[in-house]
Amino acid sequence: MLGIPWKAMAGTGVVGTIEGGLASDRTVALRADMDALPISELNSVDYVSQNSGVMHACGHDAHTASLLATAGILRSLKDRWAGTVRLIFQPAEEKLPGGASLMIGDGVLRDPVPAAVIGQHVMPSVPCGKIAMRSGQLMASMDEISVTVHGKGGHGAMPHLLVDPVLISAQLIVVLQQIISRYNNPMTPAVLSFGRVIADGAINVIPDTVYLKGTFRTVDEIGRYAAHEKMKRMAEQVAAAMGGACDFEVVCGYPSLRNDDKLTRELEAAAVAYLGRSGVVGTDPMMIAEDFAYYGRSAPACFYFLGTGNDALGTTLPLHNPRFNIDEEALETSIGLMSYLAIQQLGM
């Protein structure tokens, strides 16, 4: 890869290493994720997905392309900077348990622990040519909720002979919102959403079982696990009170993402020097999740957003949209800035 030593890690992950020509024991890690999504692409560009039902609807192809070009720049300048750059091409950000945790488990942050881990993500709501940064809390944790509601099905015209799991499920979806409205500190953002409800009956057939799947997100890592227990207990008690039962399962996903304050201040100052004050904007915390959060649990880390929005080109559609696309001029910003940030962190 560009004459850069590399090794495979975490299955399909790749880690490259560039040694600077000046003496230093400081290491900076740069991360790009590289998986796609199970979405059928509706774009008609010449680089449209060649795989039916799969597309890069979250910009990870741009992340990988950016890091490859950044690697080329840093290698060409290696005699002018000190230390080591670790290039992390990470798989499976979109799927639990997350490629970041697998890479860390395989030692990507060891020998030595990097002084900084830097990552970026395309963002269509930010104009092309700009980046958005925030110190401290940036993203939420993400957990998967699965509920199986058991009842006694039968004819829809004879409800007195049944235990209706559809009605129990409807009650659960409403009642569980108390976790947000009454149990959660209103000063702490949290979200509970159910996006999948399967009741495989008919207009006059009540099924025996209903399946619910949803997501719980918060920025409170302690309250996160307490909420799991409250939801489970509440769901079981409501189902039992209505004559049924439920199996409540939580699959813990990514932790909340918090940018290191000191590192983010340093990177913001460098970004302003590179892009100008108008090229660096702030951003509010978001309830989306990212497995980059794991890197920040083991080393100082900062994650920022690369602006790709351009109204004239129609690149302002949100992430995970089947017509998602980027203004490729953003790659010029991305490549130059990430190279500059790495060198600023290492020293020349």
C-alpha positions as CSV (number, residue, x, y, z in Angstrom):
1,M,0.0,0.0,0.0
2,L,1.9,3.1,-1.3
3,G,5.1,1.4,-0.1
4,I,3.9,1.6,3.5
5,P,4.3,-1.4,5.8
6,W,0.9,-2.8,6.8
7,K,-0.8,-5.8,8.4
8,A,-4.2,-7.3,8.5
9,M,-6.2,-7.0,11.7
10,A,-9.7,-7.8,12.9
11,G,-10.5,-9.9,9.9
12,T,-10.8,-7.4,7.1
13,G,-9.1,-4.5,8.8
14,V,-5.8,-3.0,7.8
15,V,-3.2,-1.0,9.8
16,G,-0.4,0.8,8.1
17,T,2.6,2.5,9.8
18,I,4.7,5.4,8.6
19,E,7.9,6.3,10.5
20,G,8.9,9.9,10.4
21,G,12.5,10.8,9.6
22,L,12.9,12.9,12.8
23,A,13.4,11.3,16.2
24,S,10.4,11.1,18.5
25,D,8.5,8.4,20.4
26,R,5.2,10.1,19.8
27,T,2.5,8.2,17.8
28,V,-0.6,9.6,16.1
29,A,-3.4,7.3,14.8
30,L,-5.7,8.3,11.9
31,R,-8.9,6.2,11.4
32,A,-11.1,5.6,8.5
33,D,-14.1,3.2,8.4
34,M,-14.9,1.3,5.2
35,D,-18.1,-0.7,5.4
36,A,-21.3,-0.1,3.3
37,L,-25.0,-0.4,4.2
38,P,-27.8,-2.7,3.2
39,I,-29.6,-0.1,1.0
40,S,-30.4,-0.2,-2.7
41,E,-28.8,2.8,-4.3
42,L,-31.0,5.1,-6.4
43,N,-28.2,7.4,-7.8
44,S,-27.4,7.3,-11.5
45,V,-23.8,8.4,-11.3
46,D,-21.0,6.4,-13.0
47,Y,-19.7,5.2,-9.7
48,V,-23.0,3.8,-8.5
49,S,-22.8,0.6,-6.4
50,Q,-22.2,-2.5,-8.4
51,N,-23.7,-4.7,-5.7
52,S,-27.5,-5.0,-5.6
53,G,-28.9,-4.0,-2.2
54,V,-25.6,-2.5,-0.9
55,M,-24.3,1.0,-1.1
56,H,-22.0,3.5,0.5
57,A,-24.8,5.6,2.0
58,C,-22.7,6.8,4.9
59,G,-19.6,8.0,3.1
60,H,-17.2,5.4,4.3
61,D,-15.8,5.1,0.8
62,A,-14.9,8.8,1.1
63,H,-13.3,8.2,4.5
64,T,-11.1,5.4,3.1
65,A,-10.1,7.4,0.0
66,S,-9.2,10.3,2.1
67,L,-7.0,8.3,4.4
68,L,-5.2,6.6,1.5
69,A,-4.4,10.0,0.0
70,T,-3.4,11.3,3.4
71,A,-1.1,8.4,3.8
72,G,0.6,9.2,0.4
73,I,1.2,12.8,1.5
74,L,2.6,11.9,4.9
75,R,4.9,9.3,3.4
76,S,6.2,11.8,0.8
77,L,7.0,14.2,3.6
78,K,8.2,11.7,6.2
79,D,11.7,13.1,6.3
80,R,10.3,16.4,7.6
81,W,8.2,15.2,10.6
82,A,8.9,13.3,13.8
83,G,7.4,10.2,15.3
84,T,5.0,7.6,13.9
85,V,1.6,7.7,12.1
86,R,-0.6,4.7,12.4
87,L,-3.2,4.3,9.7
88,I,-6.3,2.5,10.8
89,F,-8.6,1.2,8.1
90,Q,-11.4,-0.2,10.1
91,P,-14.2,-2.6,9.1
92,A,-17.8,-3.0,10.5
93,E,-18.6,0.4,12.0
94,E,-22.2,-0.2,11.0
95,K,-22.7,-3.5,12.8
96,L,-22.4,-4.6,16.4
97,P,-20.1,-5.2,18.1
98,G,-18.3,-2.7,15.9
99,G,-15.0,-3.0,14.1
100,A,-13.3,-0.5,16.5
101,S,-13.7,-2.8,19.5
102,L,-12.3,-5.7,17.4
103,M,-9.3,-3.6,16.2
104,I,-8.6,-2.5,19.8
105,G,-8.8,-6.1,21.0
106,D,-6.2,-7.0,18.3
107,G,-3.9,-4.4,19.7
108,V,-4.3,-1.4,17.3
109,L,-3.8,1.0,20.2
110,R,-0.9,-0.7,21.8
111,D,2.9,-0.6,21.6
112,P,2.7,2.3,22.1
113,V,-0.7,3.9,23.0
114,P,-1.1,6.8,20.5
115,A,-0.9,10.3,21.9
116,A,-3.9,11.1,19.7
117,V,-6.5,9.2,17.6
118,I,-8.2,11.4,14.9
119,G,-11.2,10.4,12.9
120,Q,-13.7,12.2,10.6
121,H,-17.1,11.6,9.1
122,V,-18.7,13.2,6.1
123,M,-21.7,15.4,7.0
124,P,-24.1,16.7,4.3
125,S,-25.6,19.3,6.6
126,V,-22.2,21.1,6.8
127,P,-21.2,23.0,3.6
128,C,-18.4,21.6,1.5
129,G,-15.1,23.2,2.4
130,K,-15.9,23.4,6.1
131,I,-15.6,21.1,9.1
132,A,-17.6,21.0,12.3
133,M,-15.9,20.2,15.6
134,R,-17.0,20.0,19.2
135,S,-15.1,19.4,22.4
136,G,-16.5,17.0,25.0
137,Q,-19.8,15.1,24.5
138,L,-20.5,14.6,20.8
139,M,-22.6,11.5,20.3
140,A,-24.8,9.1,22.3
141,S,-24.5,5.5,23.2
142,M,-26.6,3.0,21.2
143,D,-28.3,-0.2,22.4
144,E,-30.6,-2.6,20.6
145,I,-33.9,-3.5,22.2
146,S,-35.7,-6.7,21.3
147,V,-39.1,-7.6,22.9
148,T,-41.1,-10.8,22.3
149,V,-44.6,-10.4,23.6
150,H,-46.5,-13.7,24.3
151,G,-50.3,-13.9,24.4
152,K,-53.0,-16.3,23.3
153,G,-54.2,-15.7,19.8
154,G,-57.4,-16.5,18.1
155,H,-60.4,-15.0,16.3
156,G,-60.5,-11.2,16.3
157,A,-64.3,-11.2,16.9
158,M,-63.8,-13.1,20.2
159,P,-61.4,-11.0,22.2
160,H,-62.8,-12.2,25.5
161,L,-61.3,-15.7,24.8
162,L,-57.9,-14.3,24.0
163,V,-54.8,-12.6,25.5
164,D,-54.1,-10.0,22.8
165,P,-50.3,-9.6,22.3
166,V,-51.0,-6.8,19.8
167,L,-52.7,-4.7,22.5
168,I,-50.0,-5.5,25.0
169,S,-47.4,-4.4,22.5
170,A,-49.2,-1.2,21.8
171,Q,-49.3,-0.5,25.6
172,L,-45.6,-1.3,26.0
173,I,-44.6,1.1,23.2
174,V,-46.4,3.9,25.0
175,V,-45.6,3.0,28.6
176,L,-41.9,2.5,28.0
177,Q,-41.7,6.1,27.0
178,Q,-41.9,6.9,30.7
179,I,-38.2,5.9,30.8
180,I,-37.6,9.1,28.9
181,S,-40.3,11.4,30.3
182,R,-40.3,10.4,34.0
183,Y,-37.2,8.4,34.9
184,N,-34.5,10.2,32.9
185,N,-33.0,13.4,34.1
186,P,-34.6,16.0,31.7
187,M,-31.2,17.7,31.5
188,T,-29.6,14.5,30.0
189,P,-30.6,13.7,26.4
190,A,-32.0,10.2,25.8
191,V,-34.1,8.6,23.1
192,L,-36.2,5.4,23.0
193,S,-37.6,4.5,19.6
194,F,-39.2,1.3,18.2
195,G,-38.9,1.0,14.4
196,R,-39.9,-2.6,13.9
197,V,-43.2,-4.1,15.0
198,I,-44.2,-7.5,13.7
199,A,-47.7,-8.9,14.4
200,D,-48.2,-11.6,11.8
201,G,-52.0,-11.9,12.1
202,A,-54.8,-10.8,9.8
203,I,-57.8,-8.5,9.9
204,N,-59.6,-11.1,12.0
205,V,-56.7,-13.1,13.4
206,I,-54.9,-12.2,16.6
207,P,-51.5,-13.8,16.6
208,D,-49.9,-15.6,19.6
209,T,-46.8,-13.5,19.5
210,V,-45.7,-10.0,18.6
211,Y,-42.1,-8.9,18.0
212,L,-40.7,-5.4,18.8
213,K,-37.3,-4.0,17.9
214,G,-36.0,-0.6,18.8
215,T,-33.1,1.5,20.0
216,F,-32.2,3.2,23.2
217,R,-29.7,6.1,23.3
218,T,-28.3,8.3,26.0
219,V,-25.2,10.3,26.9
220,D,-25.3,9.0,30.6
221,E,-23.3,5.9,30.8
222,I,-24.4,5.2,34.4
223,G,-28.0,5.9,33.8
224,R,-27.9,3.8,30.6
225,Y,-27.6,0.5,32.4
226,A,-30.1,1.5,35.1
227,A,-32.6,2.3,32.3
228,H,-32.1,-1.2,30.8
229,E,-33.3,-2.7,34.1
230,K,-36.2,-0.4,34.5
231,M,-37.4,-1.1,30.9
232,K,-37.2,-4.8,31.4
233,R,-39.0,-4.7,34.7
234,M,-41.7,-2.4,33.4
235,A,-42.3,-4.5,30.3
236,E,-42.6,-7.7,32.2
237,Q,-45.0,-6.3,34.7
238,V,-47.2,-4.6,32.1
239,A,-47.4,-7.7,30.1
240,A,-48.2,-9.8,33.1
241,A,-50.9,-7.4,34.3
242,M,-52.6,-7.8,30.9
243,G,-52.5,-11.6,31.1
244,G,-49.5,-12.2,28.9
245,A,-45.7,-12.3,29.2
246,C,-42.7,-10.9,27.4
247,D,-39.0,-11.6,26.8
248,F,-37.0,-8.4,27.0
249,E,-33.5,-8.4,25.7
250,V,-31.0,-5.6,25.5
251,V,-27.9,-5.9,23.3
252,C,-25.4,-3.2,24.4
253,G,-23.9,-1.3,21.6
254,Y,-21.4,1.5,21.3
255,P,-20.7,3.8,24.3
256,S,-21.3,7.5,24.0
257,L,-18.6,9.4,22.1
258,R,-16.7,12.2,24.0
259,N,-13.9,14.1,22.4
260,D,-10.9,14.8,24.5
261,D,-11.0,18.5,25.5
262,K,-7.3,19.2,25.2
263,L,-6.8,17.4,22.0
264,T,-9.9,19.0,20.4
265,R,-8.7,22.5,21.3
266,E,-5.3,21.7,19.7
267,L,-6.9,20.3,16.5
268,E,-9.4,23.2,16.3
269,A,-6.6,25.7,16.4
270,A,-4.7,23.8,13.7
271,A,-7.9,23.5,11.6
272,V,-8.4,27.3,11.9
273,A,-4.8,27.9,10.8
274,Y,-5.4,25.6,7.8
275,L,-8.9,26.5,6.7
276,G,-9.4,29.9,8.2
277,R,-11.8,30.9,11.0
278,S,-14.9,30.6,8.8
279,G,-13.9,27.1,7.7
280,V,-14.3,25.6,11.2
281,V,-17.8,25.7,12.7
282,G,-19.3,24.3,15.9
283,T,-21.9,21.5,16.2
284,D,-24.5,20.4,18.7
285,P,-24.3,17.0,20.4
286,M,-26.2,14.3,18.3
287,M,-28.1,11.2,19.3
288,I,-26.5,9.2,16.5
289,A,-23.8,6.7,17.5
290,E,-20.3,5.8,16.3
291,D,-17.9,3.1,17.3
292,F,-15.1,5.6,17.2
293,A,-16.2,6.1,20.8
294,Y,-14.2,3.0,21.8
295,Y,-10.9,4.7,20.7
296,G,-11.6,7.5,23.1
297,R,-11.9,5.1,26.0
298,S,-8.3,4.0,25.5
299,A,-6.5,7.1,24.2
300,P,-7.0,10.8,23.7
301,A,-9.3,11.0,20.7
302,C,-11.2,13.5,18.5
303,F,-13.9,13.0,15.9
304,Y,-15.0,15.8,13.6
305,F,-17.4,16.2,10.7
306,L,-16.3,16.9,7.1
307,G,-18.7,19.2,5.2
308,T,-19.9,17.6,2.0
309,G,-23.1,19.6,1.4
310,N,-23.7,21.5,-1.8
311,D,-27.2,22.6,-2.8
312,A,-26.3,23.0,-6.5
313,L,-25.1,19.4,-6.7
314,G,-27.8,18.0,-4.5
315,T,-25.5,16.6,-1.9
316,T,-27.4,17.7,1.1
317,L,-29.5,14.5,1.5
318,P,-29.0,12.9,4.9
319,L,-26.8,9.9,5.7
320,H,-28.3,6.5,5.0
321,N,-30.5,7.9,2.2
322,P,-30.6,5.8,-1.0
323,R,-29.7,9.0,-3.0
324,F,-26.9,10.0,-0.6
325,N,-23.8,11.5,-2.4
326,I,-21.0,14.0,-1.6
327,D,-19.4,16.9,-3.3
328,E,-16.1,15.4,-4.1
329,E,-14.4,18.8,-3.6
330,A,-14.7,17.9,0.1
331,L,-11.9,15.3,-0.4
332,E,-9.4,18.1,-1.1
333,T,-10.3,19.6,2.2
334,S,-10.2,16.3,4.0
335,I,-6.9,15.1,2.7
336,G,-5.0,18.3,3.2
337,L,-6.5,18.9,6.7
338,M,-5.9,15.4,8.0
339,S,-2.3,15.5,6.8
340,Y,-1.8,18.9,8.4
341,L,-3.4,17.8,11.7
342,A,-1.2,14.8,11.9
343,I,2.0,16.7,11.3
344,Q,0.9,19.4,13.8
345,Q,0.5,16.8,16.4
346,L,3.8,15.1,15.7
347,G,6.0,18.2,15.1
348,M,8.4,19.1,12.3
